[in-house]
Amino acid sequence: MPSPSIFQRIWQSFKRGGPGLAGAVAGFVIALIWVRFGLFRLLFILVLTATGYYLGVRYFSDRETVRRWLDKIFPPGKFR
């Protein structure tokens, strides 16, 4: 049986999903943003995305923390 071609290997990898697929999609999106907006706007978008990810993991990973934070901003129980 002949070995699978590179396209068959890529297709099998996409069907399985996982980190390879996530990396490919992330790379594709970054390349599209770079082509569309340029290098400095790309860097700005990446910095804001990384900051948002960090804040989300750090402060919003617990639902109770989010509720307390919203209660400080809005009257308790009004928007739930």
C-alpha positions as CSV (number, residue, x, y, z in Angstrom):
1,M,0.0,0.0,0.0
2,P,1.5,3.4,-1.0
3,S,2.1,6.0,1.7
4,P,-0.5,8.8,1.9
5,S,0.3,12.0,0.1
6,I,0.8,15.2,2.0
7,F,-2.8,16.4,1.2
8,Q,-4.2,13.1,2.6
9,R,-2.1,13.6,5.8
10,I,-3.3,17.2,6.2
11,W,-6.9,16.1,5.6
12,Q,-6.6,13.3,8.2
13,S,-5.1,15.9,10.7
14,F,-8.0,18.2,10.1
15,K,-10.5,15.4,10.7
16,R,-8.9,14.6,14.0
17,G,-8.7,18.2,15.1
18,G,-6.6,19.0,18.2
19,P,-3.6,21.4,18.6
20,G,-2.5,21.1,15.0
21,L,-5.8,22.4,13.7
22,A,-5.9,25.1,16.3
23,G,-2.4,26.2,15.3
24,A,-3.2,26.2,11.6
25,V,-6.3,28.3,12.1
26,A,-4.5,30.7,14.3
27,G,-1.7,31.1,11.8
28,F,-4.1,31.6,9.0
29,V,-6.0,34.3,10.9
30,I,-2.8,36.1,11.8
31,A,-1.7,36.0,8.2
32,L,-5.0,37.4,7.0
33,I,-4.9,40.2,9.5
34,W,-1.3,41.0,8.6
35,V,-2.1,41.2,4.9
36,R,-5.3,43.2,5.5
37,F,-4.0,45.7,8.1
38,G,-0.2,45.7,8.1
39,L,2.4,44.8,10.7
40,F,1.8,47.4,13.4
41,R,-1.9,47.0,13.4
42,L,-1.4,43.3,13.6
43,L,0.9,43.7,16.6
44,F,-1.7,46.0,18.3
45,I,-4.5,43.4,17.7
46,L,-2.3,40.7,19.1
47,V,-1.4,42.7,22.2
48,L,-5.0,43.5,22.9
49,T,-6.0,39.8,22.3
50,A,-3.3,38.6,24.7
51,T,-4.3,41.2,27.3
52,G,-7.9,40.1,27.0
53,Y,-7.0,36.4,27.4
54,Y,-4.8,37.2,30.4
55,L,-7.6,39.2,32.1
56,G,-10.2,36.5,31.2
57,V,-8.1,33.7,32.8
58,R,-7.0,35.8,35.8
59,Y,-10.3,37.5,36.8
60,F,-13.2,35.8,35.0
61,S,-12.4,32.1,35.4
62,D,-14.8,31.9,38.5
63,R,-18.5,32.7,38.0
64,E,-18.8,34.0,41.5
65,T,-16.0,36.5,41.0
66,V,-17.8,37.8,37.9
67,R,-21.0,38.2,39.9
68,R,-19.3,40.1,42.6
69,W,-17.6,42.3,40.1
70,L,-20.9,43.0,38.3
71,D,-22.6,43.7,41.7
72,K,-20.0,46.4,42.4
73,I,-20.8,48.1,39.0
74,F,-24.6,47.6,38.9
75,P,-27.1,47.4,41.7
76,P,-27.1,43.8,43.1
77,G,-29.6,41.5,41.5
78,K,-31.0,44.1,39.1
79,F,-29.5,42.6,35.9
80,R,-29.7,38.9,36.7
